[in-house]
Amino acid sequence: MKAVILAAGYGTRLQRDVASDRSGMFVHLAGIPKPLLPVGRSALISLWVQALTRSGFVDRIYVVTNALYLDAFEEWASDFTNVQILSDQTKTNEERLGAVACLQLAVKHYNIQDHVVVVGGDTLFKEDFSLRKVQKTFSDVQTKCEDGCLVLSYQCRDEETQKYGILEVDEDLRVVCMKEKPLSSETESRRACPCFYVFPKRSLPLLDAFLEEKRNAPIEEKDAPGNFVSWLILRKPVYVHQISGRFDVGNLPSYIECDLYFREKLKAVESYMV
């Protein structure tokens, strides 16, 4: 298994919040990409690398960033022997390739011919999340079907459905469809789907097919990885692994909440997400 951490975003919302903050408490965050933000005692992305390594879930971790933040990520990665950094060569948010194209870039650049776990570089999960449990669920899915993919879901509130991709599943926890930011009245499901996916090696060629189909589409259709998952559901079996929740560092208030949790409330640092 290989891991691809998507870290090529420009964090425009968070950086706007930092620039407009008048307290002076967060000036040290200016110009820092979200995955490298200090969370508790380490960078956010370091928590992923430590957990992926300790769990034995993967044998190599690839991080896709952009040209603007390449030096910062390469300096950070010097502390890890199993991490490689790849730039998408863009320098502005307007130039961005989009998350799906960044995943395809990593698969092609490193000639990945193995199962892949895809992780959003600005996301962390609550303490019940375990990579070893995910690994067990994926193994069960593979026993059912070698083409089987795995995604996560957690329960969101009624008023939050318009913020997320919402999964509808059958009694076997196979995904029937994914609705992108629906009104709460448009679905009975409250299963939000975060950016964490396990794709079997046989599904990777579909990245090419998806991006070819979306070649002339707006960047928004290629940027959100959930759009690829929605497309994939119609072509491959996709199953759900249930978790309790996540931290999504999108703006300054969500960063403050995340940092506070990891500084004051996280109980088992060494085994977190393992």
PyMOL commands that set and color helices and strands:
alter all, ss='L'
color gray80, all
select helices_A, chain A and resi 12-20+27-29+34-36+44-54+70-77+93-95+99-109+131-144+158-163+184-186+201-203+206-213+219-223+225-233+252-264
alter helices_A, ss='H'
color red, helices_A
select strands_A, chain A and resi 2-6+38-39+42-43+60-65+83-87+116-120+123-125+149-155+165-169+175-180+191-192+196-199+238-242+246-248
alter strands_A, ss='S'
color yellow, strands_A
deselect
rebuild
show_as cartoon
